[in-house]
Amino acid sequence: MIALGIGHFGLRTKDVDRAIEWYSKAFEADVRFRNEFAAFMSFDDEHHRFVLWDDGETEDKPANAAGVDHIGFMCSAPGDLAEHYERLKEVGILPVLCTNHHFTSSLYYRDPDGNEVEISCDNFPTKDACNTFMASEAMTKAMTPPLFGGEFDPEDLLRLHRSNAPSEQLATIGL
């Protein structure tokens, strides 16, 4: 199969201006196109990563509705996750949940419309090591609701990162 990559996410919003403000802060994204109904935004050289729109008929989603549960973004290491936490905290965006899933660690945020946005990092040094863990009995034991891992305090992650703790130590936070 010819390789595919995720190009963008289309998100309905009840307030395009408020959504633009949040995604601008959360991802340092800028508006590439805007009209009275929609905004196309990006945080890299792709022409758009987010399409935010309101056609006047947008309604709240019922809790626990079927469909996309969250949008996940990856950074390269646990130290980078700590840096993202600090940057977002400085602009008033705090995670609603922080979980170490053993093979990844994740910060979960809610945008103004309640959409869950995840920023994660791998906790193993290679993708092969992550894949090996995912095929193990340890993965089976780790993947139990509701957290599918161990909760952690992002301030502890940031403190350890600032004290130059090794990546291997950061990767075990919350376990």
VENUR-V682857 format. One line per field, one symbol per residue. ss: DSSP state (H for helix, E for strand, L for the rest). psi: psi as a letter, one per 40 degrees, with the letter a starting at -180 (. if undefined). burial: # if it has 9 or more other ideal C-beta (glycine too) atoms within 8 Angstrom, else .. A space follows every 50 residues. Layout:
ss->???
psi->???
burial->???
//
This chain:
ss->LLLLLLLLEEEELLLHHHHHHHHHHHHLLEEEEELLLEEEEELLLLLLLE EEELLLLLLLLLLLLLLLLEEEEEELLHHHHHHHHHHHHHLLLLLLEEEE LLLEEEEEEELLLLLEEEEEEELLLLHHHHHHHHLLHHHHHHLLLLLLLE ELLHHHHHHHHHLLLLHHHHLLLLL
psi->ihiiihdihhhiiegdddddddddddefiihdihaedihhiieaeidhdh hhiheeehiiiiifiiahdihhiiieidddddddddddddeehiieihhh eddiiihhihideehhhhhiiieieiddddddddeiddddddghiedfah iihdddddddddefiiddddeehe.
burial->.......#..###.##.###.######.#.#......#####.....### ####...............####.#.##########.##...#.#.#### #########.#.#.##########....##..#.....#..#.....##. ##.#.###.##.....#.######.
//
